Amino acid sequence: MATSSSPAMDRLVTSLKRLPGIGEKSATRLAYFLLSARPEVARELADAILRLQIDTVVCESCFTLSDRSPCPVCAGPGRDHGILCVVEEPADMAAIERSGGFKGIYHVLGGALSPIDGMGPESLRVGELERRVRAGGIKEVVLATNPTAEGDATAHFLADRLAASGVRLTRIAYGMPLGGDIEYADHVTVSRAIANRRALTD
């Protein structure tokens, strides 16, 4: 697609293309929409993007993204602090919460093992997970990494690391589609996957 005659338009299209799932055509369409929109629409979007980083913090307990720390889930009443669900990203935690099928607490790893992408154990919050388990009070760790090659490898790695802890280790059931992401699954599928989790250790 040919570039526009406006350097400002080209700059915006280039910036929008950095977003996941946005190609040249979609970026150009969004850029022209913003150009023709009322000025307050563009200002609101720009302010929302700026405030996103300013007003978002990492939860000191589970490492999800929230507007406060500890986050509402960690600080919420009625949560079972004996069941810890390990997920790759904050979006996965949000998907499980939307399902309404889990009432424990979470641990966000910050990704999955992927040596080809330079993601080893040191890149994830594995040490923090081990410290939380060693601190006591955890009866079960639910390994809810994505059902992908990387997610499975991460789950098995964590199971090996936590095997000596004595806690019950479970893996979410394959109600999740193979190769899929928890973030994009419907709430019924996520709920069934959590409910039908299987034991990795006796």
C-alpha angles and dihedrals in degrees: 000000000000118000120248124251090246117086089201091056092047090050092051093047090050091050094047091051089064089068115096114263094012116119132180096280095046092045091051092048091051092047093053090047091054091046092055096039124100112276092246091059091058091043092051091050093048091048092048091053092049094046091049092073096033095051099037123089135176113252110245091218109041101011096233121138116261144146090254142021125266089035122233092261095052092044096038121115119244097031117137103235090188093072116065120191115203116208135172101232140010089252089061091052090050091051092052091047090052089054090062090213100111128063101174130090132270146232118202112208097193095235141335135279110279114155092184088061093043093254108140129158090277089061092058133064093256095129091051090051092052091049091051091052093045091051088070135233095088113116100170135022114202110204102212100168114144118281092248131112089263094044093049092048090051092049092051091046091052092046089056092047093049098038094099093050094081094229120131110260120206135174124213112258121252094258077115113086113254109258092016131124123239089222092067100039121107117255095249092056092047092047092051092047091054094044093049097046114148133221120256093187133030 
